[in-house]
Amino acid sequence: MSMIVEVVRSGFVESTHQARMLTVDAQGRPVEAKGAVHVPASPRSSMKPLQALGMLRAGLRLEDELLALACASHSGEPFHVDGVRKILAGAGLDESALRCPEDYPFDRAVTERGRVQMNCSGKHSAMLATCVLNDWPTDSYLEPKHPLQRAIRETVEDLTGERIAATGVDGCGAPLHFVSMLGMTKAFRAFPLSSPDSYERKIFEAMTTYPEWTSGTDRPEAKLMRALPGLMLKAGAEAFDAFVFEDGRAGTVKIEDGSSRARVPVTVAALRSLGLDAPELAELGAPPVLGGGRPVGELRIR
């Protein structure tokens, strides 16, 4: 049975959202499973750490915050944009090589629109850098049959332990692989539990050390990672979340109707089911419903 998230306004249930949730303990044993966690889902940008791993395996060499940026759905803050340009420049390219669409950044303080501001440009710049290192074509790097995308596909199947159920097109134009929440949870556990010198561990250390580079300074994902040191969390569009703690506790969340307002409260519930909590999670887990600028209700889970 799926979880239900209720939006309560002035004592009345105004809206409801259904959610799938899977959590496992440090040994990988199920703790909670709500909804059809075994059927294919669309992880969207939660797939980015796996895509970055495929690039590292193909020879990409990025470190620290720039590696975190390669895994990011960034807010387009100045440091994000500068980082994307640095990755491109290191490969002898500029933003004209990007094949992601032009977009406005998530950060409302930034009004400039372009490909480098698009939230997936960190991943795309890393993809281009990988192509340059391998002497692969850069103009067709988003084609599913491109050597880069074949390498990423192999990595996704390796980490999830599943054959990809289907491949579509993500919002940024890159191939989008459909796998189960069971597979994504297994994949995320590999990042902290691999050997200290592994590419998986390198990605884990980059994302947990530089959480604002994986999303944005004031984004919920960064707030959760700062509140729980040792947590690696990556959100995806249409309300998907995947996370892992340094000891292997892990989980995935999918809101069935794609509503982002229900995603973070369910993720907080998933973290708490594993004994991961902090005072900063209180409002993230039960955000207020406002009326006239003041709280008149909340989101609650049953």
Buried (B, 14 or more C-beta within 10 A) or exposed (E): EBBBBBBBBEEEEEBEBBBBBBBBBBEEEEBBBBBBBEEBBBBBBBBBBBBBBBBBBBEBEBEEBBBBBBBBBBBBBEBBBEBBBBBBEBBEBEBEBBBBEEBBBBBEEBEEEBBBBBBBBBBBBBBBBBBBBEEBEBEBBBBBEBBBBBBBBBBBBBBBEBEBEEBEEBBBBBBBBBBBBBBBBBBBBBBBBBEEEBBBBBBBBBBBBBBBBBBBBEBBBBBBBBBBEBBBBBBBBBBBBBBBBBBBBBBBBBBBEBBEBBBBBBBBBBBEBBEBBBEEBEBBBBBEBEEEEEEBBBBBBE
